[in-house]
């Protein structure tokens, strides 16, 4: 994460969310009623870990029945398999790092396995944002 005084801070996720608050003062970005969260178009790099930690902590993903979907789309000359492999590695690293931040280290060590066993973590290949939106709209409205 960049310090707020750093010019690069303006390009961080935290800054964009902060900037959005001036337009949505009466709405929270998160709700404890969330049952599914989709991350799409996110680098899932180490600089993003504090963002994910905040979301995961707020939703208490270990205890609550929240489904987490990481969407990706192949880019450049990458095949779908190569892009999926990159996404899988990044997601695994994210949950390893998040697990180390948990108070209960036993829970932190088994978090990824728990989410997978409970079918609450998945990685989806979307061709573009419109496809993701359409897919999620259909799923949420029972058109699956």
C-alpha positions as CSV (number, residue, x, y, z in Angstrom):
1,X,0.0,0.0,0.0
2,X,1.2,3.5,-0.8
3,X,1.3,6.2,1.8
4,X,-1.4,8.8,1.2
5,X,1.2,11.5,0.4
6,X,2.6,9.4,-2.5
7,X,1.2,10.4,-5.9
8,X,0.6,6.7,-6.7
9,X,-2.0,6.6,-3.9
10,X,-4.5,8.2,-6.2
11,X,-4.4,5.0,-8.3
12,X,-5.0,2.6,-5.4
13,X,-8.2,0.8,-4.7
14,X,-8.5,2.4,-1.3
15,X,-8.4,5.9,-2.9
16,X,-11.0,5.0,-5.5
17,X,-13.3,3.7,-2.8
18,X,-12.7,6.8,-0.7
19,X,-13.4,9.0,-3.7
20,X,-16.7,7.1,-4.3
21,X,-17.9,7.9,-0.8
22,X,-18.6,11.5,-1.7
23,X,-21.3,10.2,-4.1
24,X,-22.7,7.5,-1.9
25,X,-22.7,8.9,1.6
26,X,-25.9,7.1,2.6
27,X,-24.7,3.6,1.4
28,X,-22.1,1.3,2.8
29,X,-19.8,-0.5,0.4
30,X,-20.3,-3.7,2.4
31,X,-23.2,-5.4,4.1
32,X,-23.3,-8.3,6.5
33,X,-26.1,-9.7,4.3
34,X,-23.8,-10.4,1.4
35,X,-23.8,-14.1,0.5
36,X,-21.8,-13.9,-2.7
37,X,-18.9,-11.6,-3.7
38,X,-17.3,-11.5,-7.1
39,X,-13.9,-10.0,-7.8
40,X,-13.2,-9.4,-11.5
41,X,-10.5,-7.4,-13.1
42,X,-8.4,-7.4,-9.9
43,X,-4.7,-8.1,-10.0
44,X,-4.8,-9.8,-6.6
45,X,-1.2,-8.7,-5.9
46,X,0.4,-8.1,-2.6
47,X,-0.5,-4.4,-2.7
48,X,-4.1,-5.4,-2.7
49,X,-3.9,-7.7,0.4
50,X,-5.1,-5.0,2.9
51,X,-8.2,-4.5,0.7
52,X,-9.0,-8.2,0.7
53,X,-8.2,-8.5,4.4
54,X,-10.7,-5.7,5.2
55,X,-13.4,-7.3,3.1
56,X,-12.8,-10.9,4.4
57,X,-12.6,-9.7,8.0
58,X,-15.8,-7.7,7.7
59,X,-17.7,-10.6,6.1
60,X,-16.1,-13.1,8.6
61,X,-15.5,-15.5,5.7
62,X,-14.3,-18.4,8.0
63,X,-17.6,-18.6,9.9
64,X,-20.2,-17.2,7.5
65,X,-21.6,-18.9,4.5
66,X,-20.2,-16.4,1.9
67,X,-19.4,-17.6,-1.6
68,X,-16.3,-16.0,-3.1
69,X,-15.7,-15.9,-6.8
70,X,-12.6,-14.7,-8.5
71,X,-13.3,-13.9,-12.2
72,X,-10.6,-13.6,-14.8
73,X,-10.3,-13.2,-18.6
74,X,-7.3,-14.3,-20.6
75,X,-5.3,-11.3,-21.8
76,X,-2.5,-10.7,-24.3
77,X,-1.3,-14.0,-25.8
78,X,-2.2,-16.1,-22.8
79,X,-4.3,-19.2,-23.2
80,X,-7.3,-19.8,-21.0
81,X,-5.3,-22.5,-19.1
82,X,-2.3,-20.2,-18.6
83,X,-4.5,-17.3,-17.4
84,X,-6.3,-19.7,-15.1
85,X,-3.0,-21.0,-13.7
86,X,-1.9,-17.4,-12.9
87,X,-5.2,-16.7,-11.2
88,X,-5.1,-19.9,-9.2
89,X,-1.6,-19.0,-8.0
90,X,-2.6,-15.5,-7.0
91,X,-5.7,-16.7,-5.2
92,X,-3.8,-19.3,-3.3
93,X,-1.1,-16.8,-2.3
94,X,-3.9,-14.3,-1.2
95,X,-5.5,-16.9,1.1
96,X,-2.1,-18.0,2.5
97,X,-1.3,-14.4,3.4
98,X,-4.8,-13.8,4.8
99,X,-4.6,-17.0,6.8
100,X,-1.5,-15.7,8.5
101,X,-3.4,-12.6,9.6
102,X,-6.1,-14.6,11.4
103,X,-6.1,-14.8,15.2
104,X,-6.7,-18.5,15.1
105,X,-3.7,-19.9,13.2
106,X,-5.4,-23.4,12.8
107,X,-8.2,-21.6,11.0
108,X,-5.7,-19.6,9.0
109,X,-3.8,-22.7,7.9
110,X,-7.0,-24.5,6.7
111,X,-9.0,-21.6,5.3
112,X,-8.4,-22.3,1.6
113,X,-9.2,-26.0,2.1
114,X,-12.3,-25.2,4.1
115,X,-13.7,-22.8,1.5
116,X,-13.0,-25.3,-1.3
117,X,-14.6,-28.2,0.6
118,X,-17.7,-26.1,1.3
119,X,-17.8,-25.1,-2.3
120,X,-17.6,-21.4,-1.3
121,X,-14.5,-20.5,-3.4
122,X,-14.3,-20.7,-7.2
123,X,-12.5,-19.2,-10.1
124,X,-14.5,-18.4,-13.3
125,X,-13.2,-17.5,-16.7
126,X,-15.2,-14.6,-18.2
127,X,-14.5,-13.3,-21.6
128,X,-15.4,-9.7,-20.5
129,X,-17.2,-7.7,-17.8
130,X,-20.5,-7.9,-19.8
131,X,-20.4,-11.7,-19.7
132,X,-19.6,-11.7,-16.0
133,X,-22.5,-9.3,-15.3
134,X,-24.9,-11.4,-17.4
135,X,-23.8,-14.7,-15.8
136,X,-24.1,-13.3,-12.3
137,X,-27.5,-11.7,-13.1
138,X,-28.9,-15.0,-14.4
139,X,-27.5,-16.9,-11.4
140,X,-28.9,-14.4,-8.9
141,X,-32.3,-14.5,-10.6
142,X,-32.5,-18.3,-10.7
143,X,-32.1,-18.5,-14.5
144,X,-29.1,-20.9,-14.2
